[in-house]
Structures are given as structure tokens and as C-alpha cells.
Amino acid sequence: MPNQNKLVERVWFWRYNISAFRAVYGRLDGTLYSKDFLQSSGKCAEALTEQFGEDAQVTLAWPGGSVNGRSKPGGDNNPPSALRQWLGWWSEDIPAPWAMYKPDDSSLLKTFEGDPGHTDEQSADGEWKDYDPSSGTTVGWLVAVKLEGVENQLQVRAYLENPPSHLIHTDFKQIPQSLRAPAEQLASTVGCCVVSPTNHGDEVRAEKIIHEIDSALETESCVLLTGPPGTGKTVALEDLRNLWEYGARAVSFNPSKIHDAWSSIDRASEGKVRHVVFHPSYSYDEFVIGLYPKSGQQGAIELEARPGPLMSLGHWAMKEGNNALLIVDEFNRGNAAGIFGDTLALLDKAQRFDHGDERSGTWIDRAHPDMKVNVRQEFANDDGTEIPEQLRLPKSLKIVAALNSSDRSVAPLDAAVRRRFAMLPVLPDYELLANHLNEPYQGNAPEPFSDPTNWVMPETVMSLAVSLLKSLNERIEALLGQDFLLGHSLFWDVLGTTAEEAVLSLGKAFDTKVRGTLQMTFADQDELLGAVLNAGAPGDENSTGPSLTEWVTPSESISAFAPPRLRLKLAEPMEWSKAAQALNALL
């Protein structure tokens, strides 16, 4: 049978208090048993709304069955700060794992034992006494699990703290401790909490890029991310550093299982990390090894050799079991060949030292062999802190770097450096942007939207943001190639609860991030810039609506010397519906 485990995106925990008990026991006319929903507020409610929308159909599923559920606003949400959200179902369709079963019922779904057939409030309340924390140690939990890649569905289960021996398989400890701990610490007056596995440690924001880096590092020692600005390279490097230094915890769930559906995947911290940024003044002395002044005897100035991050990490990783990661951002802003110097010969994976073979690896004589060089104590290995006069780099030292492909202010990357790195292109991710803006990604060619003056919902503007980025990039690629594409981060902060707010936000993003980038990319190339912005040719007066571009014809006195120039207008000062038309016209 194929592995059915799926990563857990979120988990909601409802305490099996009297309110929740009455909701899942079933309706009893004329009593307090009148609800077909679980109540949530605060972060629980916010998470339901964020996950499914304010009012949405949600399938509540378990092995062998499901019911139609609904996430909807609770009460009048007044005051607005006290957000409430209900997770409900049809009254006759109580989710089976949350229901009560008779003690002799053999259902594998059974967690809560009692008589589900009472018809009066007092008798029904009596069934809850075994789960009342004030009268016993058995505490119940109702659990709803959102799985990655499974939309509009929650897997529902139930568990017991301190279950009786015949229900030991329902033990709350079946759930990984990293998830259940916040529920166990929940104040007795709070009925619900929500937990995301990525909340335990820093969130992994560039998950796709991290996965590609991890895959490359399985066979390579050096990886280089290349791509235009704003595509997530630096974010990925930050995520990678956090993962190496602090680890991560991922939890998976098998929807075909009941209580034992969980498995925890821990990514332990992997070792030491150093993060450097290359720049024109950065040198071999800082990166590998260099001479620095120090105070000597009787006030004299002496020189000492100090190791840089490459030598320090390399020395530490020479101890078996020690892993090290060197991160380099803005890789092509410095003279990479000069910064690495003679250590370039040690970068190839075939030239690295393997702990399983003492004779493996290429040796070079280190700089300043007549001087002792010591790393700080934190980088000491089994041989101490002194760096030997002959150097090797171990396979357990990984190097991950990133560069902006559009940067033409520096010399091209040296071929000797380039061939020692596995190159990973990082391009604009339209689907990621669409998901971030809570819009489904269509993937088809962008087309102008309907009359913007009729827009009401912000979702239309979010779709426009994705389509606009894709449309501009298609033209840029045709004219200059992929190196100069616009990154998805340029529209990352577009937001708004109305169409007007969203248009103003998109207009601001265009004015402050896209406009200047395009002007620098196409400096003194107005016709190419006009083509990218759908401005038409000079003298083209076909456009009658609001526009962000305008061809300015020089006066007759200089027309023989000056070509028409493209003037770009600002979107933000425009009335919002006109700004919407102008942005729409760029498609």
C-alpha cells in the first residue's frame, strides 16, 4: 500500500467541555442541546477564517466516512475585535469520531463511552460527568486536522487524556508532543486552540527553494542560487540558516488511520552556520585567512594570522559528525575568484576530504605557514584549535550562495568559480504569489479584466496583481531574457478588504517597486520600456482611458536631435477607479 501520510498544516483542539459535549451529543428539543457546531474565538476563529474563508463548506472526514460541514461567522461578531467562528454540521450528521458510543459498541471510532440515547437535558448532562475535569482525571479532546494539499476538508478525531485501559489507543499522547503541548497548557476557561507545526521554530517561508537546495546538497558540496531580485533567494538563505542552526519539526498524518494516524518528523539542527555577504571590498584576508595587527610587548605592533569563516568552519567540520554550512549572499558583488583564492582547488566534491578515507581530499599549503593560526574555541575539533599548515576541506562543509542575475554592475562570474557550484535558477513564482494573495492560480495567459469601475471585491484586484506581474515578465523575457524578470515579492504586500483599498495598494506597489526597477532596467531605452508597459509606439493615440504612460514629443526646435520620450505617471494619486483602469491597461 502506498504511503498515505500527508503533512499537517493546522490542528484545532476543542476541549471536551460541557458546551462541546452538548454540541456533539445531538439536539434535544427545548433544551440547551440546541447547537450543531463548535464555537471558536480569537486565534482559533482567525485560523478558520484564514484557512477556509468567512463562510465556506468544509467536509468533515474520517476513515470510512464524512459529513458536510460549514465554517461560518458566529453570532453577530460584535464587537469586531471579538471574532467568533463556528464549525458546524447538519443536526443529524454528527461527525462519528466525536459522537458518544455505548460501552458494548465495537466501533473502532469509539472514544467517548456513554448512552447516546437520552431525550432529556438532565440525563444527557449526566453522561458528561466522567469527562468533567473537576470530578475525574479523564479529559476529552475534539481534534480537527487540516492537511497540506487537501482543500476544504478537515480530518476529525477524538482523544482522551488518562483514558481507561480498554481505550488506551485513544490516548492524547498519540498526538506528537509538539502539537498537543499548547492544548495541554490551555487555560481552563479557554475552549479552543490552534497549532501549526511550522509555529514550532521559525516558519519556513521559501519551502520550495529549500527543498531544491536540500536535494542538490545530497550530491553536491556547493550550490549557487541564481535569478532576478525579489524571487526569494535571500529569504531561502535565511530559512536555510534557521533550519541548520535550530532544526525544524514537521508532523504528518495518515487519513486512513484513526487514533494512531500521527507521525512526527524532526529535522534536527545540523551544525554550525556562518552567513557572509560579498561586496567589492571583501577579500581573501577576511574570508579565508589574513594578517591583522595586535599589540605586542612594550607597546609594539605585531601581526597575527587570523582565520576567516571558510577556514573556521572547515576546521570544525574536520571532526567526524560535525556538519557546517557557509552561506554567501550577493555572491557576484565581490570578486569571488579573488576571495576564494587558492581554496578554489578544494571546492570540488571530488577534492573534498571524506571521513571514511584518511587519504582522501586534495591538500594545499595554507597562507602564512610560518605563523600559527588558531580558530576560536567554538570551532575546535579533536586536534584542538590550531589550523595545520596543509589544508583540506571536508565533504561535511557545505557552501550555499546566491546572486542576482540582473546585476550588471560587476564583472561576470569567473568560469573557475562557476563550474564548482551546482546552479539552481530561482524565478518568479506566480502560483506562490496567488496563494499568498488568497487567489486561485489560473496559469493561463493574462487577459484584460472587465470594466474596473464595476469592481467590488478585492479578489479581482489580487488576480490582476498576479496577471500584471506575469504579463510584464513575458514581455521582459522576450526583450532581455529571464535575468531581468520582476520578482513576485514586488506585489507580496498588496492587500485590502475592498476593491478600492486593494487597487490603492497595488498602485502603491507599482509606483514604489515596479516603476523604478523598470526605469533602471530600460534606462534610455524608451521604446523597449513602452513595449513592456503596453504603451504603444510614439504618436499612438489609440488609448482613450486612464494610463500610466505618456509619449512626450520634443518641441520642433529640437525634434531633429531628441526622440520622443516615455513619461511614466504615478498610480497612487489617481482616483481609485481610474488607477484600476490604468493598471488594467498594462496587461
N, C-alpha and C positions, 0 to 999 in steps of 0.2 A: 504494500500500500504506500503511495507517495506521502511524503511528509506534508501534513496539513497545517503545520504551525504557521501562524501569522503574527507579525509584530503588533504589540499593543500600542495604540495611540493614546487612549484615555481610559480611565476607570472611574466610575461613580460608585460611591459606597453610601447606602442609606442604612442608618441604624434601625434595627427592627424594634422601634418603639411602639407605643400604643397607636399612634397615628398611622404609621406604616402598616402595622398589623391589621388595622381596620380596613385599610385600602385594599390589601391583598386577600383578606378573608372573604369578601364578597358583600354585595349590597343587602341590607336588611331594611325594608321599608319602615319609615317613621322613626329611624334611629340615627345614631352617629355614624353608622356604617353606610355612608352615602357617597363616598368618593371612589372614583375609578382611576386614581392617579397617585403618584408620589410627588410630594412637594419639594421644591428646592429653592434656595435663595443665594444671594452673594455669588461667590465664585462657582458654585455648583450650577446655578442658573446661567451665569455668564458663559460657562463652558458648553452647556446645552445649546444656547443661542448661537454661539460661535460655531459649534460643530454642525448644527442642522438648520439654522435659521430660526427666526422668531416663532413661526408656525409651520410645522412640517410633519409629514407622515414618516414614521420610523418603524421598521419591522423589529419586533422583539423576538429573538430566536434562541433556540437551544437544540440539542441533539434530538432529531426526530420530530420537531415541531416549531411553530412560530405563530404569532398573532400580530394583527395590525395595531400599531401603537401610534402615538402622536406626541410631539413636543410642542407645547403651546404656552402662551403667557398665562400666568396665574393671577386671578383676581383682576384688579384694575392697575396693578403695578404703580401704586401711588403710596408714598412719594416715589418719583423715578429712581432715586438712589437705592431704594429697597426692591431691587429687581427680583421678581419671582417667576419661576418657570415650572410647568407641570409636565411630567412624563406619564401619559395615560394610556388606556386601552378601553375597548368596549366592555361593558359591565359583565357580560357573560364569558369573556375571554381573558380571565386572569392568567398571566404567564405561569405556566406549570411549575417551573422551579421555585417560584415564590409562594405557591399555594400550600395549604395545610393538608396533610395526609393522615389517615387513620394509622395507628401503630402497626396493624397487621397488613398494611398495604406494602406490596413488594416492589413498588416503582423505584427505579434507580434515581429518579429525580427527587425523591423524598429527602427533605431536610427538616421541615417543621412537622412535628407529630401532634395530633390532637383530633378533635371531632370537627370536621368542616361543615357539619350539617345543622348547626344551631340556627334558630329562627328568631331569637330574641337577644337584645343587646347584652343583658347581664350574663347570660350563659356563654355567649361568644367571648365577652371580656375575660371570662374565667379561663379560657384556653390560653390566654397570653401570660398567665401567672408564672408559667415555667420559664418564660423568657424575660421577665421583669428583672432588671439588674438589681433592684432593691431587695428581691426575695430569693435570688439564686446566683449562681456563677455562670450559667449558660447564657450567652449573649448572641443574638442573631444579627446577620447582616444580609441585606439585599444588594446584589452587585450587578452592574451593567458595564459591559466592556465594548469599547469601540476599537475595531481592528483596522490597521492600515490597509488601504486598497479596497475595503468593503464599505460601500457608501450606503447611507440611510438605513443602517442596521445596527442594533446593539445585541450582543450576546448576553443573556441574563442567567445568573446563577444565584445560589444562596449558600451561606456558610454559618457555622456555629463556633463561637469561642467556648472552649471547655465542653465539647459535646459528650454525650453518654457513649459508652464503649461500643454499642452496636451502630452508632452513627459516626464513628471516628473518621470515616472517609470524608465527612463534611467539615472537618477541622479548618478553621480560618487560616491556620498555618500552611494550608495548601497554597495559599497566595504568597508570592515572594515577599519577603520582609520589607524590601524597598518600597513596595506599594501599600502594604497593609499598615505600616507604621503610622502614617498620618491619620488613618482611620482610628487606630488604637489610641492615639493621643487626642482625639476629638473630644471637645468639652461635652459633658453630658447633656447640655442644653441645646447642642447643635445636632441637627438630624442628618446632615449630608456633607460629604467632602468629595472632591475630585482630585485625581492624581494622574500625572503624565510621566511615563518613565524618563523622558528627557529632562524632567524637572529635577532629577537627582544628579546633580552636576550641571555643568553648563550645557545649554541647548546646542545641538549640532545643527547649524544653520545651512551649511553647504554640504548636505548629506551625499548628493550625487557625486560631487567632486571628490569628497573624502573617500568614497567607495572606489573611484578610479585610481586615486593615489595609492590606497591600500593594495589594490590589485597589481599596480605597477611595482610596488616595493617588494612584492613576493619574489620577483625575479631580478629586479634592478636595485642598484645601490644609490643612484642619483636620478631624480625626477625633476623636470622643469615644466611648470605651467606657463603656457603662452596664450595670449589673447588680448583683446582690446580692454580698456579700462571699464570698470563697472560691471564685470561679469562674475564677480565673486571669488577671485583668486586670493586676495588678501584675507577675506573672510574665511576661506578654506584653510589658509595657513594658521589663522588664529584658532580655528576649530581643531586643527591637527595638533597644535601645541597643547591645547587643553586636554585632548584625548591622551596624548603621550604622557603628560605630567600627572593628570588626575584620573585617567580612565573614564569609562562610561558604563552605564548599565542599561541593557535592553531586555525587555520582557516579552516573551511570545506566548501565544495561546492557541490551543488546538480546539476548534469549534465542534469537532466530532466527539469530544470528551465532556464529561460533566464536571465533577468536582476536581479532578486531577488534570485539568486542562492546561495548567501553567508550566512554564519553564523559564528560568532566568538565565540570561546570557550576560556575563560580566566581562567587560573589556578592562582589564587591569591597567594601571599605569605602566608604561613600557620602559621608562628610563629618563635620563637627563635630556633636557632640551635647551638649546640656545637659539635666539632669534636675532638676526642682524639685518641691517638694511644697507645695501651698497649705495655709494654716492661717488661723485668724481674725486673726492679727496681721500676716499677709503683705500687702504694699501695693504700689501703683504705683511708689513710690520704689525698691523692691528689684527689681521685675520689669522695669520699663521704664527709668526714669531718675529719679534723686533727688539731693538735696543732702546732702553729708556734710562734717563738719568736718575741717580739716587744719591743721597747724602752719604759720604764716606767718612773716614776718620779725620778728625781735626777740621771738619767743615769742607773737606774736599768733595768734589763732584765725581762720582763714578758712574759707570754704565753697567746695567744688568740686562740680561736677555729674559724677556717675558713671553709666555705662550699666549696666542690668541685663541678664539673659540674652537677653531678647527683642531689645533694640537691638544687643547684641553679635553675636548670630547673624545678625540681619537685615543688619547692615553687612557682615559677612564674605560672606554669600550674594549680595550685590550684584555680586560679581565673577563673570563668566560661567564656568561649570564648577564653581563652589563650591556644594555642597548642604549644608543644615543641618537638623537636627531638634531641636525643643524638646519635651521630654516633661514633662507635668504630671500628677502623681498627686494623689489626694484633691481633685479639681477643685472640688467643691462645699463643701469645708471652709472656703474663703475666700470673700470677696466678689469673684467672678470679674469682674463688670462694673466694679467699682472698681479691681481690679488691672490690668485691660487699659486702662481709661480711654479716652482718645481714640484709642488704636490699634485699638479695635474696628472703626473705619471702614476699616482696612486689611486686615482678615482675610478678607473675601470673596474668592473666587478671581477674580471679575471685577474686583476692585480691585487685584489684585497686579501688580507690575512684571514684564514679560516681556522677557528679554534680547534678544529679536529685534526689539523695538519700543521705542526710547528714549523715546517719548512715552506709553507705556502706564503704567497704575497711577495710583492716587489719592495725592495729596500731602496731608500735614498739617504744620503748623508744630510742631516739637518743643518740648518744655518747656525752659525756661531758654535762650531763643535768644540772650540777651546774654552767655552763657558758652560757652567752648569745652568740647566733650565729646569725649574720646578713649577708644577701646576699647584693651584690651591688645594688644600687638604680635601675639599669635597670631590675633587677629580682624581684622588689617589686610587691606584689599583693594587694588586698583590705585591708589586715591586716597589711600592711607595709613590712618592710624588715626582721623582726625577725622570725627565724625559731622556731616553737613551740617545746616543749620538747617531744611530741609524734608525730610520723611521719606517714604519709600515702603518697602513690604515686597515682596521678590521672591517669585515663584512657587516658587523653589528652597528657600524656608524652609517646612518642614512642621511642623505642630503636632499632636501626638497626646496626648490627655488621657484620664483615667479617673476615674469617680466611682462611689461605692456608692449604689445606688438606694434602699437601705433606710434611709439616714441621714436622719432627720427632725429632727435637732438643729440644722440650718442652714436658711436660707431657700431656697425653691425657686430653681432656676437661672433667671437673668434671660432673658427671651424674646429680647432682642437678642443675647445670647451664644449661646443655644441654636441659633438659626437659622443661625449662621455655622459650625456644626460638622455634619459627617455623623455621624449617630448609629449606633453598632454595638452591638446588645444582646449581652451575654455571659451566658449562662445555664448552670445546672449541666449537665455533660456526663456522663451515666450510662455511655455507651459507653467514654469515655476512662477513667473510674474502673474499669470492669470490666476493660478491657485492662491497666490498671496493676496490678490485683489478680490478673491471670492467670486471669480468668474470662470465658467467652463471654457476650456481652450478648444477652439474650433479647428485650428490648424490649416484652414483654407486661406486662399488669397484674400487680403483685405479689400473691402469694398466700402464706398461712402455709406454712411448711415442715413436714416430717414431725417426729415427736417428737424434740426436740433431745437427749433423753437417749440416743438411739441414734447421734448424730453421731460420726463417727470422723475424717473427712478435713477439713482446713481449708478446702477448696474450697467446702464447703457454707456455711461462715461468710462467706466472701468474697461469695458470691451473696446471702446475707442482707444484708450491708452495702449492696450496690447496691440491692436491693429495698427495704430500710428507708428509704434516702435518697429513693428515688422515691416511696414511699408517703407519707412525711411531707410531701414537697413538693406532692403532688397535693392534700392537704388544706389546706396553707398557701395555695396558689394559689386554691383555692375560697373561702377566708375573707378573704384580704388582697390577693391578686394576686401577680404574678411578682416584684415588687420585694423581697419578703421571703423568697424561697426560700433554702434551705440550699445552700451551695456544695459541690461534690464534694471539695474539699480537706479537709473536716472528717473524711472517712474515708480520706484518702490514705495514712495511715501505719498502717492496720490490717495486721497481719502475724501469722505464726505457722506452725509446722511441724506442729502437731497441732490438732485441733478445740478442745481446751481452751485452748491458747495463743491461738488466733485469737479465741475468744469473749472472753477476758480483754482482749485488745487492742481489740476492738470495744466492749466495755463501757467501757473507759477513754476511748475517743474520744467515746462518747456522754456520759459523765459530764462530761468536761472541755471539750468543744467544743459539743455539741448542746444539752445541758440548759440551760446558762446563756444561750445565744443565744435559745432559745425562751422562757425566763422573762422576758428583757428585751423580746422582741418582743410577748409577750402579758401584759405587766405588768397586774395587776388585771383580767385577762380570763380567769378560770379556766375558764369553760365552753368558751371557744374553744380554750384550751390543752388541755383534756380531749378535745375533739373531734380535735385534731391527733394526740394520743397514744393515741387509741383507748381512752380511759378510761371511756367511757360517761357517763351522766348521774349527778348526785349521788344517792346512795342505791342505785345499781345494784350489786347484789351477785352478778351472774351469773358473774363471773370467779372461778375457784377456784384457779388456778395462780399461780405467782410473778408479781409485777407490779412495774413501776417507778412506778406511780401509785397514789394512795390518796385518796379523798374523805374529808375530816375535817369532821364535823358539829359545829357550835358547841354549847356547853352550853345547856341550856334557859334559863338566866338571861339569855343574850344572843342567843338564836336569833331574836328579833324584829328585831335590828339587824344581825346578822352572817350572811352567807350561807355555805353550805358552801365550804370552800377545798380546792384540789387540792394535795396534797403529792407532791413528786417524790422518789423513792428513788434511791440510787446502785447501779449495776450491779456495779462493780468489787469491792465487799466480798462479794458473793454467791458461794456455791459455783458453779462454772462452769456446771454443767448447769442450775441454777436461773436463772442470768443469761441463759443461752441461751433458756430458755423465756420469760423476761420480755421479752427483746429481740424474740423471735419474735411475742409477743403484741401488739407495737406495729404490726404490719402490718395 
